Amino acid sequence: MEKLKSLIPEDLLQTVKSSSVDDLLTSTSSLLRLLLGLPQFHQAVSELADPELGCCGKNEETSLDLKRRGNLCFRSRDFVDALRFYSKALRVAPPDAIDGDKSLLASLFLNRANVLHNLGLLKESLRDCHRALRIDPCYAKAWYRRGKLNTLLRNYKDAFRDMEVSMSLESSLLGKKQLQNELKAIPDYQNKQSSEHDEYHSSSYADVDQLPSVQMEVKLRCVSTKEKGRGMVSDCDIEEASVIHVEQPFSVVISKSCRETHCHFCLNGLPADTVPCPSCSIPVYCSESCQIQSVGMLSTNEMEKHLIFQNLPDDIVEHIKGVTSADICYSETDCIQEHQHECRGANWPAVLPSDAVLAGRVIMKLINHGKADTDLSNLQEILELSHSYSKMNSESKLELHLLSIVLIWCLSKSSCPNLSVCEASVSQTIILLSQIKVNSIAVVRMKSSDDSFKCIPSGNVSAKEPIQSLEQIRVGQALYKTGSLFNHSCKPNIHLYFLSRGLVMRTTEFVPMGCPLELSYGPEVGKWDCKNRIRFLEEEYFFHCRCCGCTQINISDLVINGYCCVNTNCTGVVLDSNVATCESEKLNHFSTAPRNLDQQVQVREVYADVEEVASSLLSKPRGFLHIEPEVCLKCGSHCDIENSHAEVNKAWNHMRRVEELMNTGRANYSVLSDCLRSIAVLRTFLHMYNKDIADAEDKVAQACYLAGELVDARKHCEASIKILKKLYEDEHVVIGNEMVKLASIQLALGDSSGAWDTTKRLSKIFSKYYGSHAETLFSDLPCLKQEAVKAVNLSTS
């Protein structure tokens, strides 16, 4: 994009950068005419749009090389690397490629099945055998491997049939004799009623359409206000933890950082037996179901072409058909096919920003469904989404112009020749990108600190194991047409989460009739201070937040970045000039508001917590609305914040170096001592409820845990949680996440009653935010509960 920018004359640059919605056709027409006449533009977009120049297609030579490397790893029993190479080879293997006398794809699936078998992943191995046989029903080795796996999985009936098929395909007498012995070794399957077909079809991945129902009594209404535009309100009283809205995405795209770890359709974590795209090397899926819905391609049964099956007994033929037939069938309307237009090997889906790829999916969906004109002139009336193009800065407007031209060109040349490359289609795409900017929702997953949660038996801890913890990762970006109508609040009363691609919204408190239903767009009270929340929302969403969290004095915003008073006996907070200015505006808002008796009671309730750290604010005359920086808001003592800030920075720099040592496993008593010295400095200068101290306590807890000092680890973890409760609230989901750490420390310490109590409290919090889906979303939770119960039982026996 930078090269293209340098080719644009200054006067046209200024026209584009100063453009409004009303003159987009003019600016896009001028820029498009310029770029279409430049050889540099055509060279750049050809590299993006031409499949012949792309590196995202299939490549037989690369696949064979990766297979050879996988074979070498397998022979040396390096199964982890073998798995990696075979999976990469599958991703680039052409569907019609032959390796020797076998399909390359079938041989790769079987090789990977052997690796998965050696890694103890039997069900995953079985699925790969199934895939190999779907491609080549005459693959004797695949039938044999499948029979061995079914025996281990106690699917004896299917194991016997698999071995019979393998024996019927075996040409050598020695091989037949060996298989006959294998058959005799299978236990009496007649008395073992287990069906492998059910095992294969009952995938461990949730159906992406299975969303909970909204309670019948819940009624919502879309309203429009001067302050926030369109928004959703409750049309009835709604109880806490009620499901108020569920929705599948209009369009979704995976985050670039998660392309190798999550399914490109349902966005769930990938299993070991990933399924590649049949036509390009970009996406991977967790199952055939996701692959088919994303690409719209079905595997077909090639059995009729194999004459060898004509002389087999009917029951064996039926078994072969049951295994190799296309078992997942969707109608054309069921298949979303959102990746199909990208599935031609061109580079643009892999290179362009996620916003642009998502816009491309929206455009192609509407065109394929016959809703959008070929010049996209009716795009906005179809989508009915808000946008803030006119509020964007000049550089963003230029970026959107260039990105829209490139996207329309790539779609037209690589997948949709009827799409018109003109000022109308480009203008509409610019607006679409600006709509995605403010309406798309980040799809997130909660991930434990390790790939899989390890429940540590009571009283045991490895010096190399970190504390179990949860972190939120962004796995995708999606447009939910109704979901985008819910407005923001820094003190939200609803919480959203995701079941695969599906959006679920729950209330986190009682919501009375007529009350706005608002979620957090990222910033909220307790996470950032007020000035940073306001700045983020202005830069990213182009509005100045006036929610109750940003207009009312609250303890969290006062202390989150506050300094302590020089008087060691005082619990007052000292603010720097930036925070003091922001909080003065809140005080001004509250002081000038009219107050009847009920409102005065409400004010006292809001300020109840504030009195502990800023009692002077509550006694200010209504005309005295300025908060003095560097002055304690309780006793009035002066504080040298510049010096405090310098000492805090030194302590944090030291803490970061210590953290690097911990991350590399070099945790010892010396590291722990350094952590304790750093946190002592922080406590000397920062307010006791400052979030930096909570973060530091958390890091010290980790250092203590790794050093085997479990009692101290518990103490510092509890100290961190105590601060976070002040910043958020006792039952905020952040507290639940931190309690996972505390429970894992308590279990390792042998504190069974403490672990059980913590587990009950975090389960209550998760139920409030996730309802019955808590254990689905947090697979660690049942394990944690189980270990806590076990610990309690051991302590009382």
N, C-alpha and C positions, 0 to 999 in steps of 0.2 A: 504493500500500500504506500510506503514511503516513496518508492520510485515513481509511482503514478502521481503522487502529490507534487513532486518536483517538476512534473511536466505541465502543470496547470498554470496559465498566466495569472498574474496577481489580481487583475480586475475580476476574473472569473472566480478566483478563490474567495474574494470578498463577497461576491454575489451569493455564492453557496453558503458561506459562513454566516451571512446575515439573513438568510432566507427564512420565511415564515411558511405556514401551511398554505396560505393563499397563493404564494408565488412559487410553489414547488415545481409546478409544470415548467415554468420558465427556467429555473436553475438546473433542473434535471435535463431539459432539452439541450441547453448550451453545453453542459458537461458531457452528455452522451455523444453529441455531435463531435466534440473535440476528441474524446477517447477512441471512438470508432475509426477516426482517421489516423490514429497513431500506431505504427508497427509494434512499438514497445507494449502497448496494451494487448494487441492480438497475440503476441508471444507469451505474455504473462498468463492470459486466460486460457490459451491453448494448453499450457502445462497443467492447468487445473482441470479443464473440462474434457480433454481428449483421452479416452481410455487407453489408446495406443502409447501415450506418453506417461501414463500413470504407473504407480508402483503398488497399487492396492488390488490388483487383479490376482488371478491364480498363476502359479509358476511351477511347472513340473520339475524342472532341474533343481530349483531351490528345495522343493518338497523332498526329492530323492536324497539330496545332500543332508537335509535335516534327519531323514529316516536313518541314513548310514551312521550319523553321529549318535542317534538314539540307540541304535543297535550296539555300538561300541560301549556306551554307558551301561546297557542292559547286561552285556557279557561280563563287565567288570562289577556288576551288582550295584551300580550307582543308579538306583531306581528313581530317585528324585529328579536327577538330570535327564534320565531317559524319558520320564513322563513329560518333562518340559519340551524336549526335542520332538517327541511324537505329536504333542498337541500343536506345536508350531507347524509341523509338517502337514497336519490335517487342515490347518487354516489356509494353506496356500496350494493344497493338492487339487488339480483339476478333476472334476467328477468323472471324466472319461479316460483318465490316464491309466496305463497298464504298467505294472511292474512284474516282469517275468510273464507268468501265465495268469496272474491275478490282478484284480482291480487294485490300484494303488491305495484308494480310500479304504477298501475292505481290509487290506493287509495292515494299514496303519491303525485302524480301529482294533484289529486283533492284537497287534503288538502292544498297543496301549492297554488293552484288556489284560495281557500277561503282566505288565508292569503293575497295574492296579491290584491284580491278584497277589503279587508279591508284596505289595504295600499293605495288604490286609483290607483293601477296599472292595469287598466282594460284590456288593450290589452295584457299585459303579462299574466294576469289571463285567458283570452280567449285562449291563446296558450296552457296553461297547461291543460285546459279542453279538447282541441283538442287532446293532447297527451294521456290523460286518455282514451278517446273514441277510439283512434286508437288501444289501447291495449285491451279494453273491450267495444265493441259497445253496450252492454246491461246495461251499468252503468247508471241507471235512475237519480241518484243524479248529475252525470256529465252533463247529458242533461239538467236538471233543472238549474244548475248553469250557463251553457252556455246560456240558454234562458234569464236568468236575465241579464247577461253581454251584450248580444246582444241588449236587450231592452235599457239598459243605453247607449250603443254605437249607438243607433238609427238604428240598423240593424233589423228592425221590421219583415221583411219577414222571416229571419232566426230564429229570436226569437220565432215567432209563430210555425214554424216547430219543433224547439227544444222542446218547451213545449208539442207539440202533441206527439212526440216520448217519452218524459218522462211520459206522461199520459198513453200511450199505454203499458209502462213497469211497471206502478204502479199497485200493486195487491189489495190494500185496497180501499174501497169506500170513506173513509174520505180523503185519499190522492188524489184520482181522483177528488173529489169535490174541494179540495184546488187548484189543478192544473187548473181546469176549470175556477176558479175565476182569476187565474194568466193569463190565456189566454184572458179573457175578459178585463183585465186591459191593455193589449198591445194595443197601438194606432192603427188606421186603417193602417195596413201595406201595403195594396194594392197600396196606393198612395206614399209609401216610397220606392223608388227603391235603396236599399243599399244592397250589397252582402257581407256577412261575409267571404265567401270563398276568395274573392279578398282581403279582409282585412287581412286574415291570411297569404295568399301567398305573399302579397307585404311586405315582411320583411323590417325592418328598417336597415338591415345590407347590406352593399354594396356587390355586386357580386365581388368575389375575382379576377375575370378575367377582370373586366372592367378597363382597363388602357387607358390613352389618346394615341392618335396617334402621332408618330414622324412627324414633318413637312416634306412634300415631298422634299423640297429643301435642307434639312439637309443631308449631306454626311460625314461619318466618315471613318477613315482608321486606321488599326492596324499597327504600325511600331515598329521597334526594334532599341534601341540606346545603346551605350556602357555604358552610365551613369545609365540608368534606366531600361534597358531591354525592354520588350514589353510595349507598351502604345498606347493610342488612340490620334489621331490628327484630326483636322477638315479638310475636303477636299473642303471646301467652306467657304465663310464668313457667320457667324452665328450671328443673332441678339440677344440682351439681352432678357432673360426670355423665350428662345426657348426650347421646349422639344427636347432633342437630343437622348434619349435612354429610353426605357421601357423594363422591363423583369420580368417574373415570376421566382421564385427561383427554382434552381435544387433540393435543399433540405433546410429545415428550421426546427428549434426547438425553443420552447418557453424558455425564461429565467426562471430559478428556482424561482426567486423572484416574478414572475408574474403569477405563476401557479394558484393562487386563484383569480386573478383579470382580466385576459385576456383569450380570446378564444385560445385554443391550436392549432387551425388550421389557422384562419385568423388573429390572434393576435390583434383583436379589443377588446375594453373593454367589459366585460361580462355584460349582462342584469340581472335583478333580477330572471328571469325564465331560469336559466342555463340548458343545456342539458348534461346529463352524458354520458360517454362511456358505451356502452352496455355490455362490456366484462371485464373491469377492473376499478379500482377506481382512476387511475392517472389523465386522462384529463377531462376537462369540455369544453363545446362548447357554442357558442352564438346562435346556431340554428341547426335544423336537417340537413340543407344543409352542414354545416361545419362538423358535426358529420359523415355524410355519406361519404363525400370526404376524410376524414381522416382515417376512419376505414373500409369503403367499405361495410357497413351492411345496409340493408333496412328493415323497418318495413313492415309486410304483413297484408293484410286485412283478419281477421278471421271471417268475417260476415257470410260466408256460413255455418259455424258450428252452428249458432244460429237459431233453428227452429222457435223461437218466431216471427222472422221477416217475415216468410212466409205468415202470415195472415194479414199483414199490407197493406194499400192502396199503389198503385204504386208510387204516388208522395212522400210519406213519406219514402218509401224504397230508392228512388233515392236520397233523402236528406241525409239519413244515409250513403249511399255509397259515396256521395260527401264529407262527413265530415271524414269518417273513412278510406278511401282508401289511399294507399301509394302515396302521391301527389308529392313527389320529386323523380325523377328517373334519374339516371346517368348510362351510359354504363360503362363497366369495364375500358375502356380507359380514361373516364372522371374522374373516382375515383382515386385519388392519392394514397390513402391507406398507407400513410407514417407511421401510428401508428400501423398498423395491426400486424406486427411482435413483437411489444412490448406488445400486448394486451392479455397477458396470465396470468397475475397476478404475474410474477416474479419481483424481487426487482430492477434488474439492471437498467431499464430505469429511475427509480426515484433516484437511488444512484450515478451512474457514472456521471462524469462532463459533462456539456452540449456539449463540443467538442466531447466526445466519443459517446454520443447519436446521435449527428449529423452525425458522421462518420458511425455509425451503419445504419442510414437511407440511406446514400449514397450507402453503400455496398448492402443493401437489395433491393434498387430500381434497381440497375444494375443487380443483380442476377435475380430478378423477371421479368425483361424485357429481360432476356436471353443474356445480353451483357457481363457480367463478368464471368470468369471461376470460378469453385468452389475453386480453390486455389488462386484466385484474381491476378494471375500473369499478367493479361493484364489491371489491374486497372488504371495505370498511363497513358497508351496510350489512354485510353478512356477519361479521365478527362482533360488531357493537361493543368494542373495547375502548376504554379511555386511553389517552396518550398525552404526552407533555413535550411534543417536539419543539414548540416555540420557546420553552424554558431551558432547552439544552444549550450548552456552551458552543462556541463557534467550531472548535475542533471536533466535537461529537457530531455536529451536523455534517461536516466534511466527511468524516469516517462513514456515516450512514449513507451518504450519497455514493461513495466509491464502493462500499460493500454491497449495496443494493444493485448497482450496475453489474458488478462481478457475479453476484448470485443469479440474477435473471439470465445473464449470458450463459452461465454454467448449466442451469436448468434447461435452457433452450437447446443448447448444443449436445448435452449428454443424455437427456431423457425425455424432453417435452418439446419437440420441434414446432408445435403449434403455438407455444408461448411467445407472445410478441415482445421483442426487445425494443421498447419505446418509452417515451417520457411518462406515459400513463402507468405502465407496469412498474417502472422504477419508482415513481412518486408513491404509488400505493405500497410498494415494498419498504420504502423509507418509513412511512407511517406504521407499517406492520412491525418493523424492528423497534420503533419507539414504543409501540404498544407492548411488545415482549419485554422491553426494558422495565416497565412499571407494573406489568400484570403477571408475568411468569412467576412461578413459585418454585423454590429450590426443593427437590425431593431429597430427603435425608434418611440416613440409617444410623442406628446406634451400634457402635462397635466396641467390643471389649478390648482391653489393653493387649491381649494376646489373640492369636487367630481363633483359639477356642478356649473357653473359660476352664481353668484348672481348679477344681475345688480341692483345697489343701486340707488334708486330714487334721483333725484337732490336735494342736500341740506340735505340729511339724511345719517347717518352712525351709525352703532351699535358699541358699545365699544368693543364687542367681535369678530367682523368680521375683518379678516386680509385683507391687500390690495390684490386685485386680481392680480395674476401673473401667468406666464407660466414656466414650467420646463420640461426638456427633460428626458424621462425615456427609458431605454433599455428594450424592451419587448421580443426580440428574437435574434437569430443568424442564418444567412442564407448564402448559397453559390449561387452566381449569376455568371454563367460562363463568360458571356461577361462583366458584371459589374466589375469583378475582374481585368480586363485589364486596367482600368483607374488608372493612377498613382497618387501619392500624391503631393500636394504642400501646404505649409503653407500660401500661398496666392492663394487659389483656384479660378478658374473661372467657376466652375460648382457646383451645389448644389443638393444633393439627398434627396428624401423623399419617403414615402411609402403610398400606398393606399392598405390597408389590407396587404397582403404579397407582393404585386407587387412593384417593384422598379421603380422610376421615376427620371430622371436626367434633370435639366434645367441649362442653362447658366445664370450666374449672371452679365455678362458684354458682350460687343461685342467681338466676337472671330474671328480674321481674318483667312483666309485660311492658312493651314499649321501649325497653332499654337497648341501646346499640350493642350488637354482637361484634366484638373486635378482637383481632389476633395481633401478634407481634410480627413485624416485617424483618425482624432481626434484633434491633435494639430494644431493650426493656430495662425498667428500673431494677437495679441490682447487678446488671451486666456491665453497663457503661454509665458514666455520669451524664447529667442533663445536656450539657453543652456538646458533648460528643454524639449523643443520640440525635440532637437537633441537626448538627452538621451533617451526619451520615444521611439522614432522611432527606435533607435538602439536596445533597449531591446525587443521591441514588434515585429518589422518588419525587423530587421537585416540589415538596411541600414543607411548610414550617409546622412542626407538630405542636398542637395545642391541647393534647390529652391531659387528663388529671395528673399524670406523672410528671408532665413538663410545665404545669401551671400551678401546682400546689407544692409547698415546702414538704419534704419528706426526709426522714433520717438517712435513707440510703444515699441520696444525692449529696447530702452534706458531708458524709464521712467516707464515701467510697474512695476518694483521692485526698482526703483531709490529713492535716498534720495535727500532732498533739500539742497541748498547752505546755509552756515551759514550767508551769506549776505542776509538779508531779502528783499532787493530790487532787488535781482538777480533771474531770472527764470531758471538758469542753473541746470543741474542734476549731481548728484554725484553717482558713481557706486562702488559696492563692487568688490573685486578682481576677483571673478568667472565671473561676468558679464563683467567686463573690459577685461578679457582675451578673452572671446567669441567675444565681439564687436571689439577687436583689429584684430582678424582674418578676420572679414568682411572688416575692413578698409584696411587691407593688400591686400585683394582680389581686392577691388575697385581701390586702389592706383596703383597697378602694372598692371592693365588692360590698353591696348593701348586706346588712346582717340583721335578720330578725332573730327571735329567740331560738328557733330550731336550727338556723344556720350557725349561730354562735356555739351551740352544742356540737354541731358537726365539725366546726373549726377546732374546738378543744380536742375532739377525738383524733383528728388528723395530726395535731401537734403533740399528742400525748408522748410519743416516742422521742420527739424532737427535744423535749425539755432536758433530757439526760445530757445532751451534747451542745445545745444552743438555746439555753433558757432565756438569754437576753433578747432573742428575736420575738419571744412571746410578749415581752413587756414594752416593745417599741411603740411610741405614739404613732397614730395612723398617718401622720404627715411625714414621719422620719423613715424613709423607705430604703436607705442605702446600707448595705452590709460592708463593713470595713474589712479589707483584706489584711492578713498577717496579724489579726487581733482575735483572741479567744472569744468565741461566741457565748461563753458561759461566765467567765470571770473578768474578761476585758484585758488580760495580759497580752503584751506584744511578743511576737515570735519572728525570728530571722529565718524566713522561708528559703531564701537563697542558699544559706549555709546548710539548712536541713536537706534541701534538694540535692546538693552536691554530695553529702554523706550518704544519702539513700542510693544515689546512682552508683557510688563505689561499692556499696554492699550488694547491690543487684548484679553488678558486673562479676563480683566474686562468686555470687550464688550461681550464675550461669556457667561459669567455669567448672564449678563443683557438679552441676547437673550434667555437663558433658562427660565427666568422669563416671557418674552413675550410669549414664546411658551406654557406656562401653563396658559395664560390668565391674569397674574398678572402685567398688564401694568398700570402704574400711573405716576404722575409727578416726583416722586423720581427716577423711572426707567429712565424716559426721561432725567432728569438732569445728571444721570450717563452716559448715552449715549453721551450727548453733551460734557461732560468733556473728555471722551475717544477720541472722534473724534478731539477735540482740540489738544490733545497730538499727535495724528497721523499727523495732519496738521503741527505741529511744526517740525517734524523730516523727514517726507516723502515728496517726490516731489509732487507737486499739481496734477500731472497726474498719480500718482501711483495707481495701481488697488485696493490696499487695502483701499485707501480712497474712491474709488467708492463703494466698498462693504460696507464700514462703513456708507457712506451716505445713502445707501439703507436700512441698518438696522435702522438708525436713523429715516428715513422716516416712516418705519413700526411702530417704537415706538411712533412717533408723531401722526400717524394715530389712533393707539389704544388709545392714551391719549386724542383724540378729537382735537388735535392741527393741523387742516387740512391745514392751510396756511403754517405752517412750514414743514408739510409732503410734500407738493407740492414743496417747495423750495429745500429740501434735495433730493427728487427724481430727480428734474431737474439737480441738481449738479452732481448726479451720472451719469446721461445720458450724460452730457457734457464731463466728463472724458472718458466714454466709446467711445464716438465719436472720441476722439483723439487716443484711442487704436485700434479701428477697423476702421470704416468709417461711414459717416453720414447715409447711407442707408444699413448698415449691418443688417442681420436678428436679431442679438442680440439687436440692438437698437429697433427694432420693438417689441421684447418681453418685453423690459423695458417700452416701451410706453404704453403697456397694463396697467401697474401699474399706470403710470401717468394719463391716461385717467380715471381710476376708482377713483383716488383721486380728480381729477377735477370735476367729476360728483357729488361726495359726497359733495364737497365744493360749488357746485352751479355755477361753472365756465363753463357755457355752451359753450361760444365761444372757450375757451381753449380746452375743451373736444372734440369739433367738429374738431378743427384744428389738435389735436393729433391723433384722430381717422382716419382722412384722411391721415395723414403722415404714420401711421403704416399700414393702408390698402395698401398704395402704396408699402411699403417695402415688405409686405407679398405677394403682387401680383408679385413682381419681383422674389421672391424665390419659390412661390407655384402656380403662375398663377391663373387659375379659381378654383383651388382646395383649395384656402386659407380658404374659409368659410366651406368647407367640413372637413378640418383638424382641424380648430379652430372653434368649434361650438359656442364659446363665441363671436366671431367677429360680427355676425349679431345682437346679443343682445346689444353689445357695441355700434354699429352704431345706432341702434334703440333708445337707451337711449340718445345718443348724439344729434340726430335729435330732439327728444322730448324736450330735455333741451333747444335747440336753439329756437324751436317754442314757448315754454313757456316764454322765456325771451323777445321775440319780440312781443308777443300778448298783 
